[in-house]
């Protein structure tokens, strides 16, 4: 089981009220919410390995070099005290992220991030290397591109909470989006994604992108049709695709998750007991983790 950690702790932050606080009055809603998520995921899906994948770089420069607008709308304004290149994160969430990392480390839950890469790229590499079934837990549709029935890679996509997650396989993708995992990234590149600063091709939304992929096979086939005056593309669509050539030259590289990045050594085994119980006890007392932590510890102990 591979956790898109930032996706989940953002979801926890907005799903658990800020009135959930530490003994000295600091919000710990994201911390406790994430622990509750992990408890439910382990109870419902029984993974024997679990990795919390982290954004060591939420906006890698190599992606920005290809598409300068990549995630620009998420940049924190420096005038508001944001550091250059920092992601805009709610004021009461930022201080909780180091606590989440410390708690995961004390529990012994593997936490992996790689400088210069997003959590998506860690997930892509681990999913590609895996020899057995993989479940990716994320609220980010971009990771649908990794769904692969032959390799038993599925995505758990939370609808309300992780307890009502949609198990996404190739059949679900085709039903909802008209494409399989292998085609999802190309469909996403054509469609674009304002939330990631990807403009897409003018006049092409999700439905049209899917239709074009069905008709011409892949992005290369679509671009070849646009360059062929005898193809069935309308003049306006042909013109829009041709004019988007500089974007389409680089978009697939930006949209596709990396699958071959160097990873540090780590142990993905789901721990039955905490790696550092004394530190964990201190963290629990300091931050008032209460039943969220005890439920997770009980759940982990039951996996022995």
C-alpha positions, 0 to 999 in steps of 0.5 A: 500500500502506497500512501500519497501522504500530502493528499491524505493529510490535506484531506484530513485537515479539511475533514477534521475540525480545527477544534481538535487541538493539542494540550497547549491549544495547537491544532492537530486535526491533520495529524489525528485525521491521518492516523485515523485514515491509516487505521481504517486502511489497515483494517479494511485492506490488510496490507503487509507493506505500507509506505508513506510517500512524501513530496521532497519537492512539490514543484520540481524544477525539471517540470517547471523548466518544461511548463513554467505555469506548472503549479504556479497558482499554488505558490505562496505569495512572498509578500505574505511571508512565503519563502520563494518557491514555497507551496501555499498551505493553510497556516495551521497545517504547515506546523503539523507536517513535521509532527506527522513525519515524527510520528510516522518515524517513531511508529516505524512506518516507512516514509520515503521522499526523494530530492527533486521529485514529487510523491507521485514519482516515488509512488510510480517507481515503487509501483513499477518495481513491485512484484505483487499487488499494489494499492495506491491511496490518493485523492489525486486523479493523476495517479490513475495513469498507474492503474494496470490490471496485468500488474495488479496495480489499483488506486483507492480514491477517497470519495468522502473518507478512506472508508468509502474509497473507490477501488479504481481498476481498468474497468472503472477507468474505462467506465468513468473516463473512457480510457485505461491507465496506459492512456490516462496521462495522454488524455490528461495532457490533451485536456489540461488541468487548471489545478496543476497549471496545465493549459491543455489544448484549446477546445479539447475537454475530457470527452473530446480527448477520449474520443480522439484517443479512441479514433487515433490510438494515442497522442502521436496518432492525434498529432499526425492526423492534425498534420494530415490535411486529408484526415477527418479532423475539423479545421478548427480542431486541426488548427488548435492541435497544431498551434499547441505543438510546443505544449504537446512536445513537453506535456506528456513528460510533465504529466507522466509520473517518473517510474525509475527514480533512485530510492533510499533503502527502507523497510516497507514492512508494516510494523506490528509494534512501534519502532521507538515507543519512548519517542512515540509516547512523548509525541502522544503526550506533547500533541494529545494524539489520544485515541487516534494513536491508540487505535492505530497501535491496537490495529497494528498489533492485531497484524502480528 
